[in-house]
Amino acid sequence: MQWSKLREITIKPQLVKSRSGWTLSIFEDYSSQDDAGNYYPSSNLDEQIKWAVEQLEGRASRTAWNIWKFKNKRDAEKFITVYYLVWGQ
């Protein structure tokens, strides 16, 4: 594998069941765990978080910079579908 491929970062949403609903986080997935500590959040992540804030205002409660809580799974899955249509990687 080429060195440049080892340093690729993929930004993706992750949906997890919690006690009070569904938690969605948008995070950077590093191709190599060894490099994960060598990066600061990219400007692409900032841009995607800003977009998500605009889309989710009033639809989900924000619990952290990159984490939202949904009451039901269907709404969270709809958001993820739109996310991939806009930010497909």
N, C-alpha and C positions, 0 to 999 in steps of 0.2 A: 504494500500500500504506500502511496506517495505521502511524503511528509505534509504537504498542503491538505490532503484529505483527512489526516489525523487531527487537524486543528479546526475542523468544521464544527459549527454550533448550529443546532436546530432549535427553533423556538416552537413550543407546542403546548396546547392545553392538556390538562389532566383532570379527570373527573373522579371524585372519591365519595363514597357514601359515608355520611357522618350521622351522629345521633339525631340531629335536628333537621336533616335534609341532605343536600348534596353540595360538596365543596369543589369549586373549580379553581385551579391555579394555572397561570401561564408562566412557564419557566424555560430556561435555556438548558437544552440537553447536549452535553458535551460528548463528542465521539470517543474521547479518551478520558477516563477518570483521573489519570495522572495530571492532566492539564486543567482540570476543573478549578483548582485554586489559583491558577495563574491569570484568570480573566476577571474583568469588571463587567457588569451588565452592559451589553452592547446598546448602541443607539437604536438598533432595530427593535430590541425588547422594549425600550422606552416608548417608541412609536406605537407598537402593538398594544401596550398597556394603556396608552392615552386613547387609542381607538376603542378598546374594550370598555373603558370608563364611559365614553360617550354612548356606546351601544347599550350598556347595562344599567344606565341611570334609571332608577325606578323599577327595574325588573329583578334585580338581585341586590343583596346587601353586601357591601364591600367590607371585608374583615382585615385586609392588609393591602399593601401596595399592589400585589399581583394575585390576590385571592378574593373570590366572591362566594357567597352562599346562596344557593337556590332552594326554594321550598320543594320543587319537584324535579325529577330526572328529565322529564320531557323538555322543559324550558332550557335546562342546561345543555341538553343534546342539540336543541335547535341552535343555540348560540355557537356550539362547537362546529356545526355544519356551516353556518355563516362565516365563522372564523376561517375555516379551511378554504371556502370559496374566495374570500378576500385575500388571505395571506398564504395560499397554497405554496408548499415548499417542495 
